[in-house]
Structures are given as structure tokens and as C-alpha cells.
Amino acid sequence: MCDASIIRQDGGFCREVVYYPVQIDHMISVLLSGIATGIVVVLLLIFKLYKRPLSRMVLAINIAHMLFYYSKFVLILFPPRSDKYCQILSIINVFGFESAAIWGCLFAHAFYLILKHQSFNEQYLPPMMNYYLIFAVLVPLANGFVSYLIHFLVYSEDKGTCVHLIYSNKIDISYLLSTVIPIGIACLLSIIWYKMLISKISGLRGAPTSSELYVFMIYPGILLFCWCPTLIVQISLQFGANLSDDVVKTVIFIVNSQGLLDALVYGRFLKDVLKESFSGCYRKYVLKSEETSASEPLSLEESVEQELTISSLSLLSEHNEPSVNRRYL
């Protein structure tokens, strides 16, 4: 959704909802989110910060965002001219935003497992990743192909782009099943797991001190912030509500900003990791230079001390697993 207009059809109202905007002012949030998520994905791959389960979740959510936003950039180079073209784009569109939304929800569950076991131990999350992949990848992918079969998006000559038609005199069951219900379930589960998280945190003797834990709390929060207003608007449109274009454009702007918000949240952690990485490389270079000039081997105690100084601690990186565990005890 990005823009809408109301037209008379068969005694009722039909709203043409634009999923692929062609006006540049409507693509501001799309452009910002696409650039931000692209940067995060590139940095994750370059610095190999995806080796732990939670980091792979971050990579997956940003790849889903990239598919969603970059499919909209395609229209700039190859404008749609037929229903078939829009139907193919609907597969990428539905998969992208559903997968990103479900991954955001699963962050709440992953954080709950960390607090439940009071340890970031490899034996807990990897088995869950198989279920995460089913719900966050296979389900959105299936819904994407369903959207193709039911003509979820069609070409509008009036708008010159791909639109979804919502009629006021009938409920669009396919739209509810492929979009509203999956996103609604993700938001509901986020709320439930948030409540469980609050109960678990209040029952701990010591609160977690890792600065990266805010990532696991804010990602589901961004999901709720971006999608709850949009779901309300979409359901209202399904039941014939005559909402103003300003309301529709506002909630769509918020949804298209989800990728930017997710990237900014993870970007704070990424900045700290990269800073530590560069600092560690510099310290290693200095230590190596001093070792070469001194021509004396370091003792075992000195080597261990230097390694602990250089290593960075993070739940999302691959360093110092035992130290992470101790933060919760």
C-alpha cells in the first residue's frame, strides 16, 4: 500500500491500493529503507558477522527487507505494462514484508529462550532455527505464490503501476489469508512473548547487562509500531470504511520505514562491533611490532591477557561464548 483512490463500481466502492509507487515523493521511505538494509547486509557479509544463530536472523530479516524494497526499484527501470508482470512482483512483495515481519516476531521468542536458560548456549537456538525457517521463509514464500495465483496485484492503466483492489461490498478472503492474518498473528505473538519476557526479566536475580540485548527487544517493538496501525487501516478498508488518503499514506509511510528502523537498531550494534574490530586489528599490529622489536616471546599469561583485551564481547558475534554466559548468572 502506498496511495489510494476511490472509484464507483457495481453499486459499491472500489479502492485501488498502490503497492508499487511511481511518484518519487512516495518512494522516500522506500529509498531510505532500501539503502539502509543494503548497507547492513553488505557489512554482515564482508565482516562475516553471521556465524551465530541470532546474527543469521539479523541477516535474514535484512535480506527480506531488501527483496521487498528493491523489487519496488525495479519499476523505475522497467515500468509495469501488464497484469502478469504485477503478479510476478506480488510473489516478491508478499514474501518480503511477511518474512521480515515474522523474523521480527521471532526475535522476541529467541530473546525469551536466552533469558529462560540464562545463557546463550548453542544447544538452545540452532534446533529452533529449523522452525524459524519454516515460519519465516517457507510460509511467506507459499503465500507469495498464492498471491500470484489469486491475482493479488493487477495492472492499473489509470495509475500506471501495480495495485490491489479492495471492494467495499465484499470481504477479500484471499487478502486476509495471505496478508492480514499472518502479519496479525506475528504481532499477537510478539505481544504475548513480550509479556513473558517482562515476567522472566522481573524474576531474574540480575538483569542482563549486555548492551546488544536491546536489539532483541526493539526488533519486535518496531514490528508492532509499523504494522498494528496498518492492520487496523487494512481491516477497516475491508469492511468499507471510507478513510482519507492522508491516513492511508501515513500508515504506508510507517510500514515502508520498517527496514530503515531495523537497520538503525542493528546499526548501533554493528558500529560497536566494527569499532572493536578495527581497534583490535590496530592493537594486534602494535603488539606484533613490539614483539618483533623486542625479539622475545610472550609468556603464556601475557598472551592470554592480550587476547582477552583484543576480543569483543557480543551475543551477535562469535567471540567469547563463556563470557556471554556469565553475564546472566
Buried (B, 14 or more C-beta within 10 A) or exposed (E): BBBBBBEEEEEEBBBBBBBBBBEEEBBBBBBBBBBBBBBBBEBBEEEEBBEBBBBBBBBBBBBBBBBBBBBBBBBEEEBBEEBEBBBBBBBBBBBBBBBBBBBBBBBBBBBBBBBEBBBBBEEBBEEBBEEBBEBBBEBBBBBBBBBBEBBBBBBBEEBBBBBBBBBBEEBBEBBBEBBBEBBBBBBEBBBBBBEBBEEBBEEEEEEBEBEBBBBBBBBBBBBBBBBBBBBEBBBEBBEBEEBEEEBBBBBBBBBBBBBBBBBBBBBEBBEBBBEBBEEBEEEEEEBEEEBEEEEEEBEEEEEEEBEEEBBBBBBBBEBBBEBBBEBBE
